[in-house]
Amino acid sequence: MKTIFVTLVLSTTIITMNAQNKNSLLNEWKGNYGGVPAFDQYKVSDMKEALEVAMKEKLDEVNAIANNKKPATFANTIAALEKVGKKLSRVYAVYGIYSSNLNSADFEPIEAEMEPKLAEISDKITQNTKLFKRIESVYKSKDKLKLTKEQKRLVQVYYERYVYDGAKLDAKSKAKVSELNQKLAGLYTKFSQNLLSEENNQYVELKTDSDFDGLPEQLKSAAKTTAKEHNLTSLGAIANTRSSVEPFLTYSANRTLREKVWRMFVNRGDNGNAQDNNAIITQILKLRAERAKLMGFPSHAHWKLSNTMAKNPTNAMKLMMDIWKPAVAQVAIEVADMQKIVDNEGQNFQIQPWDYRFYAEKVRKAKYDLDQNEVKQYLQLDKLREGMFWVAGELFDLKFTQVHDVPVYHPDVTVYEVVNKTTGKHVGLWYFDPYARKGKRSGAWMNEYRTQERFAGDVPTIVSNNANFIKGVAGEPVLISWDDANTLFHEFGHALHGLCSNVNYPTLAGTNVARDYVEFPSQILERWLSTPEVLTKYAMHYKTNEPMPQELLKKIEKASHFNEGFATVELISSALIDMKLHMEGTKEIDPDAFEKNTLISLNMPAQMVMRHRTPQFGHIFSSDEYSAGYYSYLWADVICADAYEAFTEAKGPYDTTVAKRLLKYVFSSGNTIDQAEAYRLFRGRDAKVDALMRSKGFPVVK
């Protein structure tokens, strides 16, 4: 091992000498706005070399701190660590963009090779005994009392993070943990690539005119485009992504095709082929359990939750089960309403999962005279983006202006400068990549290319929002569903969390908060979509440019609790499977069997499935990030519902006093203060689950 590592050091030293001028990925970001990625210069073929050089440089920087002969201080240890790895951060940001947005046949082998190496470098740092002793020395030092509150918090975060990652383990256990981490990194990559392959290469053909029955024009156009992209002779095709599948299941009048499309989608990663993820999941669960045991925890779930707001699986499970029961009861009511329509139509079948969205839409029309297709005509993507900007201006005093002097990685991407409306001060950049395409993973997400800080100069942040909306016909506005509009606002909430960051140290900045708190800023921003101020100004009819009429606004408000049973069960069932899988310890698990048996024991409604079935559950099997943590969306939803009531109890959604508190204690403070305490400073108390039950229209849990 030592000989191999020395060889790597020698080879990368040579690379460093040659790479600075030739490999553009290694150059500093230059230009306006504090410097930007040079996407017009990067090449996939340079990625491996750039990562190896940057990893070597970071390791050298860390070792210099660890081997410092002077006594450990905040300045020469903690603050010094805040300066290391800047080159790797830049390279890794671009690498992540290629992984999520531009994945290709030439990138996949690089990703497969480099993910274990990245895990190894991370372990070399957190397992460095000399370094941890210096961190621990600062943590226990009486001189810590002289530090600022933010500096004390930074010391605490460093110490607790290193302990969490195994810094106190013996040498043998550290080596084993590192071995497990590298194996897991490889498995995560394989899982993700399998899933992406099935999403990119599977489709259901539409062969006759009648196969298009019920579909909105935009979906018809998208289906025709998909067929052309796959070089099919059929009239159209439904791609294997949520953005195509869900609208098809909502509007297609062809029950046979609905079932076929539904099965394609829910069986991603579960087809017994080369892309089947079940064996990979079994390995991941086994390795995670083994690692948790080495860390001194009974299960992966116990280890993962030890540094969250929930603290342990028991607390997370209690919250989920408290809401699960009323949600399941609500689904029964929803299904009964749908079954009545089926029966009245004289059809002889019971509602199945591929029927749920189709008949839910019929119930919505019957109960509330609300047609989602009518609503969609007012939901233009570009107008809603302007609405989000307006909300950010009202709540956080931000202004967004499109700029054209920044390189982008794909023609679909647009870039906006963000400034403070009052002072004109530059805040950061926001990249927007809204459309689905081959090589882009499904779903929607936020990335942070550069983290805000004031420690090494006043460094502005760069963030992005990425989605998979169906690209429309050239020259025509892109119309999105109400659910997609909520997702748009949700991800923008994450972006604002990064943009509003106002701290000194990058480790504490922006979204670097507890996993079950990070979804709070994103989920609360969803609430502003349905405010009359947004809908009357930015929900404009795509043909007449008339604002959404008051009558339609009232219908939307009246139907605000509609289908909440489905949405809640869909999410919590995924979260419960995630948590229960990771509480099993070292047992050998068959993912499909475990999923099936657990859902039966939970009384999962037969008419629906989890939002993310196990073989395609990228949140928890493409990385460690959300593993044993999907409950976070529900945990954050409790906080979100309670926080929004602070506005409704005041002067409304745009109350300036409450908005200032939200900015100060939530959106701008990062991890400079414990999140539970930060929330109490905003709200004056802890969050109450009653608010969530009210927001969903469920009976309040006693």
ROKE-622799 format. One line per 4 residues: number of its first residue (from 1); their letters; for each residue x negated, y, z negated of C-alpha. Coordinates in Angstrom, 3 decimals. Layout:
N
NUM = A = X,Y,Z | ... $
This chain:
702
1 = MKTI = 0.000,0.000,0.000 | -2.731,2.464,-0.942 | -4.706,1.745,2.217 | -1.637,2.252,4.395 $
5 = FVTL = -0.845,5.548,2.699 | -4.404,6.800,3.150 | -4.163,5.945,6.858 | -0.903,7.907,7.071 $
9 = VLST = -2.536,10.878,5.386 | -5.471,10.798,7.809 | -3.248,10.468,10.867 | -0.870,13.221,9.829 $
13 = TIIT = -3.809,15.491,9.028 | -4.895,15.149,12.646 | -1.319,15.741,13.780 | -1.160,18.908,11.695 $
17 = MNAQ = -4.183,20.351,13.480 | -2.585,19.822,16.884 | 1.079,20.277,16.094 | 1.304,23.878,14.974 $
21 = NKNS = 1.073,25.261,18.511 | 2.768,22.446,20.409 | 5.642,21.241,18.202 | 8.181,24.060,18.025 $
25 = LLNE = 10.025,22.357,15.169 | 7.080,23.157,12.888 | 7.114,26.882,13.581 | 8.694,29.363,11.192 $
29 = WKGN = 12.093,30.656,12.183 | 11.620,34.040,13.826 | 13.796,36.824,15.141 | 16.539,38.862,13.563 $
33 = YGGV = 18.633,37.994,10.507 | 15.638,36.755,8.511 | 14.708,34.340,11.302 | 16.819,31.706,13.050 $
37 = PAFD = 16.317,28.144,14.353 | 14.859,28.131,17.874 | 17.362,25.639,19.279 | 16.336,26.547,22.818 $
41 = QYKV = 12.862,25.112,22.152 | 13.451,21.913,20.183 | 13.031,18.431,21.615 | 14.126,15.091,20.169 $
45 = SDMK = 10.729,13.677,21.061 | 9.100,16.112,18.608 | 11.346,15.169,15.687 | 9.357,12.300,14.199 $
49 = EALE = 6.041,14.148,14.323 | 7.582,17.276,12.792 | 9.123,15.355,9.909 | 5.878,13.510,9.149 $
53 = VAMK = 3.818,16.705,9.152 | 6.367,18.572,7.007 | 6.700,15.663,4.547 | 2.921,15.478,4.162 $
57 = EKLD = 2.729,19.216,3.555 | 5.422,19.122,0.884 | 3.775,16.185,-0.855 | 0.456,18.037,-0.907 $
61 = EVNA = 2.124,21.137,-2.353 | 3.828,19.092,-5.074 | 0.610,17.247,-5.942 | -1.205,20.551,-6.338 $
65 = IANN = 1.344,21.587,-8.959 | 1.216,18.201,-10.694 | -2.595,18.231,-10.849 | -2.897,21.804,-12.111 $
69 = KKPA = -5.347,21.752,-15.060 | -3.728,24.742,-16.745 | -0.961,24.182,-19.337 | 2.494,23.951,-17.808 $
73 = TFAN = 4.503,27.161,-17.717 | 7.688,28.239,-16.014 | 5.649,30.182,-13.448 | 3.076,27.530,-12.518 $
77 = TIAA = 5.475,24.572,-12.582 | 9.198,25.316,-12.219 | 8.916,28.501,-10.185 | 6.103,26.959,-8.167 $
81 = LEKV = 8.342,24.025,-7.253 | 10.906,26.470,-5.886 | 8.378,27.475,-3.226 | 7.391,24.029,-1.946 $
85 = GKKL = 8.698,22.220,1.116 | 9.897,25.220,3.105 | 8.684,23.673,6.346 | 10.405,20.370,5.583 $
89 = SRVY = 13.620,22.222,4.761 | 13.563,23.858,8.184 | 12.762,20.667,10.067 | 15.269,18.631,8.077 $
93 = AVYG = 18.032,21.171,8.774 | 17.528,20.706,12.521 | 17.184,16.936,12.127 | 20.531,16.901,10.298 $
97 = IYSS = 22.188,18.843,13.100 | 20.978,16.320,15.661 | 22.181,13.468,13.451 | 25.702,14.862,13.024 $
101 = NLNS = 26.311,16.942,16.127 | 23.971,15.706,18.878 | 23.362,12.045,18.133 | 22.044,10.143,21.140 $
105 = ADFE = 20.312,6.944,22.215 | 16.876,8.565,21.957 | 17.619,10.051,18.525 | 18.985,6.867,16.881 $
109 = PIEA = 15.652,4.977,16.603 | 13.979,8.076,15.138 | 16.726,8.341,12.527 | 16.476,4.631,11.719 $
113 = EMEP = 12.713,4.927,11.205 | 12.625,8.227,9.339 | 15.458,7.853,6.824 | 13.543,5.294,4.692 $
117 = KLAE = 10.423,7.480,4.916 | 12.359,10.523,3.738 | 13.678,8.487,0.817 | 10.133,7.377,0.006 $
121 = ISDK = 8.809,10.947,-0.051 | 11.650,12.042,-2.301 | 10.796,9.239,-4.736 | 7.099,10.091,-4.661 $
125 = ITQN = 8.038,13.522,-5.942 | 10.640,12.660,-8.580 | 8.580,9.707,-9.817 | 5.335,11.683,-10.120 $
129 = TKLF = 4.430,11.136,-13.774 | 2.104,14.119,-14.030 | 4.680,16.395,-12.492 | 7.470,15.222,-14.765 $
133 = KRIE = 5.283,15.698,-17.831 | 4.785,19.309,-16.806 | 8.524,19.796,-16.250 | 9.247,18.156,-19.604 $
137 = SVYK = 6.648,20.344,-21.282 | 8.356,23.499,-20.026 | 11.758,22.066,-20.966 | 10.641,21.467,-24.563 $
141 = SKDK = 8.486,24.569,-24.898 | 9.381,27.275,-27.404 | 8.319,29.777,-24.763 | 11.503,28.811,-22.927 $
145 = LKLT = 13.349,31.136,-25.276 | 11.679,34.071,-23.522 | 13.129,33.134,-20.159 | 16.212,34.681,-18.565 $
149 = KEQK = 19.488,32.742,-18.629 | 19.054,31.773,-14.999 | 15.498,30.606,-15.587 | 16.596,28.507,-18.561 $
153 = RLVQ = 19.319,26.977,-16.418 | 16.779,26.213,-13.696 | 14.513,24.425,-16.171 | 17.459,22.403,-17.456 $
157 = VYYE = 18.568,21.445,-13.937 | 15.056,20.324,-12.971 | 14.599,18.261,-16.106 | 18.004,16.588,-15.938 $
161 = RYVY = 17.683,15.899,-12.205 | 14.312,14.188,-12.593 | 15.583,12.116,-15.515 | 18.659,11.198,-13.481 $
165 = DGAK = 16.420,10.043,-10.620 | 14.371,7.807,-12.899 | 11.416,9.950,-13.986 | 11.345,8.243,-17.410 $
169 = LDAK = 11.217,4.713,-16.031 | 8.093,2.582,-16.316 | 5.850,2.190,-13.277 | 7.288,-1.189,-12.262 $
173 = SKAK = 10.877,0.056,-12.417 | 9.986,3.200,-10.484 | 8.463,1.140,-7.699 | 11.569,-1.044,-7.563 $
177 = VSEL = 13.895,1.977,-7.474 | 11.892,3.450,-4.621 | 12.061,0.157,-2.744 | 15.840,0.074,-3.223 $
181 = NQKL = 16.214,3.695,-2.091 | 14.318,2.998,1.123 | 16.405,-0.086,1.864 | 19.585,1.876,1.186 $
185 = AGLY = 18.491,4.710,3.478 | 18.118,2.230,6.321 | 21.526,0.693,5.626 | 23.222,4.102,5.480 $
189 = TKFS = 21.791,4.931,8.891 | 22.955,1.627,10.364 | 26.441,2.088,8.885 | 26.722,5.585,10.392 $
193 = QNLL = 25.425,4.533,13.784 | 27.841,1.586,13.896 | 30.764,3.859,13.090 | 29.721,6.474,15.623 $
197 = SEEN = 29.368,3.767,18.283 | 32.905,2.496,17.717 | 34.316,6.023,17.755 | 32.447,6.949,20.926 $
201 = NQYV = 33.083,3.768,22.902 | 36.579,2.597,21.985 | 39.811,3.994,23.399 | 43.353,2.996,24.317 $
205 = ELKT = 44.330,3.538,27.935 | 47.557,5.237,29.004 | 48.439,3.543,32.288 | 51.892,4.796,33.205 $
209 = DSDF = 53.788,8.084,33.014 | 55.997,6.605,30.307 | 52.915,6.067,28.120 | 52.818,9.860,27.718 $
213 = DGLP = 56.406,10.080,26.436 | 56.719,12.453,23.481 | 53.178,13.802,23.670 | 52.587,17.576,23.562 $
217 = EQLK = 51.006,19.086,26.668 | 47.686,19.693,24.953 | 47.393,16.042,23.926 | 48.333,14.931,27.440 $
221 = SAAK = 45.540,17.093,28.856 | 43.062,15.765,26.312 | 44.018,12.167,27.140 | 43.428,12.802,30.834 $
225 = TTAK = 40.041,14.357,30.049 | 39.087,11.392,27.850 | 39.866,8.981,30.701 | 37.602,10.947,33.031 $
229 = EHNL = 34.793,11.027,30.445 | 34.912,7.228,30.242 | 35.129,6.872,34.047 | 38.505,5.137,33.803 $
233 = TSLG = 41.006,4.829,36.622 | 43.937,4.992,34.174 | 46.054,8.142,33.801 | 44.708,8.870,30.326 $
237 = AIAN = 43.095,7.492,27.196 | 43.302,8.116,23.448 | 39.872,8.469,21.885 | 39.042,6.674,18.640 $
241 = TRSS = 38.795,9.815,16.525 | 41.175,11.317,13.982 | 41.712,14.455,16.083 | 43.181,12.304,18.887 $
245 = VEPF = 44.765,9.466,16.928 | 46.814,11.378,14.359 | 48.684,13.576,16.854 | 49.332,10.523,19.023 $
249 = LTYS = 50.808,8.650,16.052 | 52.921,11.699,15.236 | 54.446,12.237,18.671 | 54.186,9.115,20.838 $
253 = ANRT = 57.593,7.589,21.535 | 55.980,4.272,22.534 | 55.946,2.112,19.402 | 53.779,-0.589,20.985 $
257 = LREK = 51.121,1.938,21.930 | 51.328,3.559,18.495 | 50.484,0.235,16.914 | 47.624,-0.353,19.350 $
261 = VWRM = 46.110,3.086,18.704 | 46.605,2.740,14.950 | 44.868,-0.657,14.868 | 41.961,0.666,16.899 $
265 = FVNR = 41.482,3.507,14.438 | 41.902,1.653,11.129 | 39.683,-1.226,12.285 | 36.614,0.892,13.033 $
269 = GDNG = 33.636,-0.990,11.623 | 35.808,-4.042,10.979 | 35.936,-5.870,14.302 | 33.573,-8.785,13.722 $
273 = NAQD = 31.220,-7.474,16.394 | 27.681,-6.056,16.369 | 29.055,-2.840,14.834 | 30.893,-4.577,11.973 $
277 = NNAI = 30.022,-2.840,8.700 | 31.225,-5.381,6.133 | 27.888,-7.159,5.612 | 26.148,-3.780,5.379 $
281 = ITQI = 28.608,-2.634,2.711 | 28.010,-5.793,0.668 | 24.271,-5.120,0.771 | 24.719,-1.463,-0.136 $
285 = LKLR = 26.895,-2.293,-3.135 | 24.431,-4.919,-4.345 | 21.429,-2.596,-4.056 | 23.265,0.285,-5.717 $
289 = AERA = 24.274,-1.918,-8.634 | 20.704,-3.141,-9.023 | 19.397,0.424,-9.019 | 21.956,1.538,-11.608 $
293 = KLMG = 20.911,-1.320,-13.871 | 17.279,-0.200,-13.628 | 18.421,3.313,-14.516 | 20.076,1.952,-17.656 $
297 = FPSH = 23.709,2.111,-16.564 | 26.304,-0.687,-16.369 | 27.309,0.260,-12.824 | 26.619,2.631,-9.959 $
301 = AHWK = 29.765,4.549,-10.881 | 28.521,5.155,-14.428 | 25.172,6.397,-13.117 | 26.662,8.670,-10.440 $
305 = LSNT = 29.187,10.289,-12.764 | 26.676,10.920,-15.545 | 25.822,14.340,-14.064 | 29.327,15.426,-13.011 $
309 = MAKN = 32.175,17.269,-14.692 | 34.062,13.993,-15.155 | 31.035,12.503,-17.007 | 32.183,8.872,-16.673 $
313 = PTNA = 34.475,6.593,-14.605 | 37.056,6.376,-17.393 | 37.877,10.084,-17.146 | 38.039,9.991,-13.351 $
317 = MKLM = 40.213,6.859,-13.356 | 42.642,8.382,-15.861 | 43.201,11.424,-13.683 | 43.725,9.294,-10.578 $
321 = MDIW = 46.151,6.888,-12.238 | 48.144,9.717,-13.854 | 48.852,11.106,-10.392 | 48.938,7.776,-8.533 $
325 = KPAV = 52.189,6.595,-10.108 | 54.342,9.649,-9.284 | 52.742,9.784,-5.812 | 53.680,6.162,-5.067 $
329 = AQVA = 57.207,6.858,-6.294 | 57.382,9.834,-3.917 | 56.260,7.652,-0.995 | 59.199,5.329,-1.688 $
333 = IEVA = 61.550,8.303,-1.322 | 59.826,9.408,1.885 | 60.004,5.913,3.385 | 63.691,5.586,2.502 $
337 = DMQK = 64.422,8.804,4.407 | 62.528,7.498,7.422 | 64.183,4.084,7.308 | 67.608,5.743,7.423 $
341 = IVDN = 66.680,7.337,10.737 | 65.436,4.009,12.125 | 68.653,2.304,11.043 | 70.846,5.118,12.417 $
345 = EGQN = 69.067,4.774,15.746 | 70.177,1.135,15.754 | 66.632,-0.169,15.741 | 65.845,-3.427,13.996 $
349 = FQIQ = 62.514,-2.950,12.223 | 61.092,-1.819,8.918 | 58.791,1.221,8.807 | 55.177,0.176,9.413 $
353 = PWDY = 51.971,2.233,9.037 | 51.982,3.130,12.765 | 55.519,4.474,12.338 | 54.895,6.682,9.309 $
357 = RFYA = 53.747,9.896,10.982 | 56.256,9.564,13.841 | 59.277,9.178,11.580 | 57.999,11.619,8.980 $
361 = EKVR = 58.119,14.227,11.731 | 61.724,13.278,12.473 | 62.594,13.629,8.783 | 60.899,17.033,8.686 $
365 = KAKY = 63.092,18.208,11.553 | 66.255,16.737,10.023 | 65.670,18.004,6.477 | 64.056,21.356,7.100 $
369 = DLDQ = 64.766,22.075,10.765 | 60.998,22.402,11.045 | 59.290,21.189,14.208 | 55.511,20.949,13.903 $
373 = NEVK = 55.239,21.406,17.647 | 57.021,24.730,17.250 | 54.655,25.721,14.439 | 51.654,24.648,16.514 $
377 = QYLQ = 52.542,27.167,19.239 | 51.587,29.879,16.745 | 48.364,28.245,15.554 | 45.725,29.372,18.018 $
381 = LDKL = 42.239,28.381,16.904 | 40.686,31.734,17.812 | 43.406,33.729,16.049 | 43.174,31.591,12.912 $
385 = REGM = 39.422,32.102,12.886 | 40.112,35.847,12.860 | 42.564,35.235,10.017 | 39.889,33.472,7.996 $
389 = FWVA = 37.561,36.411,8.536 | 40.285,38.777,7.343 | 40.847,36.717,4.177 | 37.090,36.723,3.489 $
393 = GELF = 37.164,40.494,3.830 | 40.098,40.928,1.474 | 38.789,38.561,-1.211 | 35.018,38.914,-0.953 $
397 = DLKF = 34.393,42.117,1.025 | 32.772,40.291,3.955 | 32.815,41.227,7.644 | 32.110,38.797,10.530 $
401 = TQVH = 30.850,39.970,13.930 | 29.927,37.685,16.815 | 26.310,37.975,17.949 | 24.734,36.766,21.176 $
405 = DVPV = 21.017,37.075,20.398 | 20.775,33.742,18.560 | 19.909,30.411,20.266 | 22.495,27.635,19.861 $
409 = YHPD = 22.181,23.855,20.169 | 25.285,23.424,22.362 | 27.374,25.764,24.545 | 30.404,25.165,22.294 $
413 = VTVY = 28.649,26.890,19.377 | 29.238,30.557,18.550 | 27.377,32.604,15.944 | 28.573,35.429,13.689 $
417 = EVVN = 26.652,37.876,11.564 | 28.125,38.333,8.099 | 27.702,41.650,6.288 | 29.123,43.275,3.191 $
421 = KTTG = 32.013,45.468,4.376 | 31.316,48.204,1.855 | 27.532,48.467,1.988 | 26.808,47.077,5.455 $
425 = KHVG = 24.111,44.830,3.951 | 23.313,41.678,5.918 | 24.584,38.594,4.082 | 23.924,35.719,6.480 $
429 = LWYF = 24.918,33.921,9.659 | 27.869,31.621,10.327 | 27.632,29.079,13.172 | 30.896,27.584,14.446 $
433 = DPYA = 30.973,24.270,16.346 | 34.679,23.407,16.670 | 35.123,20.764,19.381 | 34.901,16.983,19.591 $
437 = RKGK = 32.338,15.440,21.944 | 30.324,12.296,22.399 | 27.445,12.062,19.921 | 29.226,14.134,17.286 $
441 = RSGA = 30.473,12.386,14.188 | 34.181,12.623,13.487 | 35.786,14.817,10.863 | 34.948,18.331,9.725 $
445 = WMNE = 32.124,19.587,7.545 | 29.943,22.483,6.469 | 26.157,22.586,6.742 | 23.687,24.954,5.158 $
449 = YRTQ = 20.702,25.593,7.411 | 19.039,27.985,4.987 | 19.788,28.568,1.311 | 20.165,32.029,-0.185 $
453 = ERFA = 17.538,33.169,-2.676 | 15.863,36.290,-4.042 | 12.853,34.546,-5.547 | 10.607,34.411,-2.473 $
457 = GDVP = 11.956,37.617,-0.991 | 15.590,38.429,-0.255 | 16.432,35.384,1.865 | 19.869,35.409,3.563 $
461 = TIVS = 21.755,32.182,4.024 | 22.671,30.451,7.269 | 25.707,28.157,7.234 | 27.837,26.356,9.781 $
465 = NNAN = 31.298,24.893,10.104 | 31.772,21.864,12.340 | 35.025,20.277,13.478 | 36.491,17.945,16.092 $
469 = FIKG = 39.367,19.864,17.595 | 40.479,18.796,21.055 | 39.082,21.210,23.607 | 41.815,22.698,25.773 $
473 = VAGE = 41.994,23.553,29.429 | 39.631,26.344,30.407 | 41.214,29.736,29.947 | 43.997,28.498,27.677 $
477 = PVLI = 44.044,28.905,23.885 | 43.363,25.856,21.732 | 46.391,25.051,19.587 | 45.898,23.107,16.368 $
481 = SWDD = 48.235,21.413,13.915 | 49.132,22.746,10.487 | 46.987,20.021,8.900 | 44.067,20.968,11.128 $
485 = ANTL = 44.552,24.619,10.193 | 44.297,23.623,6.532 | 41.084,21.751,7.313 | 39.747,24.819,9.112 $
489 = FHEF = 40.319,26.970,6.022 | 38.962,24.208,3.748 | 35.620,23.985,5.495 | 35.420,27.764,5.728 $
493 = GHAL = 35.759,27.764,1.931 | 32.548,25.720,1.744 | 30.882,28.203,4.101 | 31.980,31.134,1.943 $
497 = HGLC = 30.613,29.348,-1.116 | 27.224,29.410,0.613 | 27.559,32.933,2.013 | 28.709,34.506,-1.263 $
501 = SNVN = 25.815,33.008,-3.224 | 24.007,35.693,-5.209 | 21.281,34.043,-7.277 | 17.509,34.161,-7.580 $
505 = YPTL = 16.463,30.528,-7.196 | 17.419,28.318,-4.213 | 17.889,25.188,-6.348 | 20.766,26.962,-8.103 $
509 = AGTN = 22.237,28.648,-5.032 | 25.481,28.238,-3.136 | 26.989,24.776,-3.031 | 24.311,23.175,-5.234 $
513 = VARD = 26.878,22.403,-7.938 | 28.371,19.259,-9.459 | 29.887,16.911,-6.870 | 33.365,17.113,-8.415 $
517 = YVEF = 33.245,20.940,-8.468 | 31.933,21.628,-4.967 | 35.333,20.940,-3.397 | 37.045,23.547,-5.583 $
521 = PSQI = 36.000,26.644,-3.558 | 36.932,24.899,-0.319 | 40.283,23.603,-1.497 | 41.406,26.870,-3.019 $
525 = LERW = 40.772,28.735,0.232 | 43.363,26.497,1.923 | 46.017,28.318,-0.134 | 45.529,31.539,1.821 $
529 = LSTP = 46.548,29.969,5.151 | 50.196,29.906,4.118 | 50.278,33.470,2.796 | 52.641,35.743,4.760 $
533 = EVLT = 49.793,38.219,5.265 | 47.874,35.651,7.328 | 50.809,34.092,9.160 | 52.399,37.389,10.209 $
537 = KYAM = 49.097,38.866,11.421 | 47.266,35.875,12.872 | 49.843,33.180,13.632 | 50.668,34.539,17.086 $
541 = HYKT = 52.617,32.693,19.777 | 50.172,31.535,22.420 | 52.385,32.777,25.298 | 54.200,35.849,23.961 $
545 = NEPM = 51.628,36.947,21.370 | 54.566,37.562,19.031 | 53.930,36.925,15.313 | 55.490,33.947,13.607 $
549 = PQEL = 59.118,34.911,12.865 | 60.380,35.237,9.318 | 62.819,32.385,9.819 | 59.975,30.004,10.657 $
553 = LKKI = 57.912,31.308,7.737 | 60.801,30.478,5.410 | 61.066,26.961,6.839 | 57.360,26.369,6.261 $
557 = EKAS = 57.668,27.575,2.680 | 60.759,25.438,2.073 | 58.975,22.341,3.423 | 55.725,23.013,1.526 $
561 = HFNE = 56.081,19.849,-0.596 | 57.115,17.659,2.317 | 55.135,14.416,2.737 | 53.032,15.099,-0.374 $
565 = GFAT = 53.531,11.496,-1.456 | 51.873,10.238,1.716 | 49.000,12.745,1.570 | 48.310,12.038,-2.093 $
569 = VELI = 48.489,8.237,-1.878 | 46.361,8.263,1.272 | 43.606,10.145,-0.591 | 43.818,8.533,-4.041 $
573 = SSAL = 43.901,4.991,-2.645 | 40.547,5.694,-0.981 | 39.212,7.220,-4.187 | 40.369,4.276,-6.299 $
577 = IDMK = 38.779,1.723,-3.962 | 35.566,3.755,-4.008 | 35.479,3.906,-7.803 | 36.483,0.293,-8.377 $
581 = LHME = 33.935,-0.994,-5.844 | 31.210,0.857,-7.699 | 32.309,-0.263,-11.174 | 31.806,-3.941,-10.320 $
585 = GTKE = 28.154,-4.120,-11.314 | 26.070,-6.765,-9.555 | 28.953,-8.978,-8.369 | 28.853,-10.169,-4.751 $
589 = IDPD = 31.694,-8.340,-3.019 | 33.609,-9.113,0.168 | 34.734,-5.587,1.155 | 37.838,-6.584,3.114 $
593 = AFEK = 39.067,-8.990,0.430 | 38.306,-6.519,-2.358 | 40.191,-3.749,-0.573 | 43.207,-5.966,0.093 $
597 = NTLI = 43.458,-7.436,-3.412 | 42.846,-4.128,-5.185 | 45.524,-2.332,-3.192 | 48.013,-5.116,-3.945 $
601 = SLNM = 47.249,-4.787,-7.662 | 47.781,-1.021,-7.415 | 51.160,-1.471,-5.711 | 49.953,0.335,-2.599 $
605 = PAQM = 52.938,1.116,-0.356 | 52.979,-1.356,2.542 | 53.960,1.386,4.974 | 50.602,3.152,4.878 $
609 = VMRH = 46.850,2.630,4.572 | 43.987,4.404,2.854 | 42.769,7.581,4.511 | 39.380,5.886,4.878 $
613 = RTPQ = 39.350,2.089,4.977 | 36.207,0.562,3.483 | 34.375,-0.437,6.729 | 34.633,3.156,8.037 $
617 = FGHI = 34.292,5.037,4.738 | 31.430,7.291,5.801 | 31.786,9.513,2.734 | 30.543,6.713,0.495 $
621 = FSSD = 28.480,4.437,2.754 | 26.601,6.798,5.077 | 24.712,8.276,2.104 | 24.763,8.375,-1.685 $
625 = EYSA = 26.355,11.805,-1.678 | 30.017,10.950,-2.306 | 29.587,7.355,-3.500 | 31.734,6.801,-6.603 $
629 = GYYS = 32.685,10.415,-5.981 | 35.608,10.536,-3.577 | 37.785,11.252,-6.614 | 36.126,14.693,-6.477 $
633 = YLWA = 38.781,15.946,-4.068 | 41.487,15.224,-6.631 | 39.425,16.546,-9.557 | 38.774,19.752,-7.635 $
637 = DVIC = 42.442,19.920,-6.606 | 43.431,20.154,-10.270 | 41.044,23.065,-10.734 | 42.201,24.626,-7.469 $
641 = ADAY = 45.912,24.477,-8.312 | 45.269,25.935,-11.751 | 43.015,28.677,-10.351 | 45.512,29.735,-7.689 $
645 = EAFT = 48.126,30.201,-10.387 | 45.845,32.906,-11.802 | 46.663,34.863,-8.632 | 50.389,34.089,-8.636 $
649 = EAKG = 50.586,35.034,-12.327 | 49.016,38.389,-11.435 | 49.954,40.467,-8.382 | 49.688,37.697,-5.818 $
653 = PYDT = 47.109,36.003,-3.575 | 45.237,39.230,-2.845 | 45.083,40.575,-6.400 | 41.743,42.412,-6.438 $
657 = TVAK = 41.024,41.867,-10.132 | 41.447,38.092,-9.940 | 39.537,37.993,-6.632 | 36.585,39.771,-8.234 $
661 = RLLK = 36.529,37.176,-11.030 | 36.713,34.376,-8.476 | 33.738,35.855,-6.623 | 31.705,36.515,-9.765 $
665 = YVFS = 32.197,33.221,-11.591 | 32.868,30.750,-8.763 | 31.766,31.752,-5.272 | 28.610,33.726,-6.073 $
669 = SGNT = 27.224,32.098,-9.230 | 26.110,28.756,-7.770 | 24.705,26.520,-10.482 | 23.355,29.342,-12.656 $
673 = IDQA = 25.885,28.364,-15.289 | 27.535,25.081,-16.255 | 30.571,24.734,-14.005 | 33.030,24.035,-16.820 $
677 = EAYR = 31.905,27.220,-18.551 | 32.029,29.175,-15.288 | 35.643,28.113,-14.796 | 36.548,29.135,-18.336 $
681 = LFRG = 35.018,32.563,-17.680 | 37.184,32.891,-14.574 | 40.427,31.513,-16.003 | 40.050,32.097,-19.727 $
685 = RDAK = 40.605,28.400,-20.432 | 40.122,24.920,-18.985 | 42.172,23.819,-15.986 | 45.447,21.977,-16.615 $
689 = VDAL = 46.706,19.061,-14.510 | 50.268,20.450,-14.773 | 49.427,23.007,-12.088 | 48.563,20.273,-9.590 $
693 = MRSK = 51.816,18.428,-10.269 | 53.746,21.651,-9.687 | 51.867,22.369,-6.461 | 52.771,18.920,-5.106 $
697 = GFPV = 56.352,18.965,-6.323 | 55.770,15.958,-8.610 | 57.178,15.666,-12.133 | 54.718,17.002,-14.712 $
701 = VK = 52.866,14.227,-16.579 | 53.665,14.253,-20.284 $
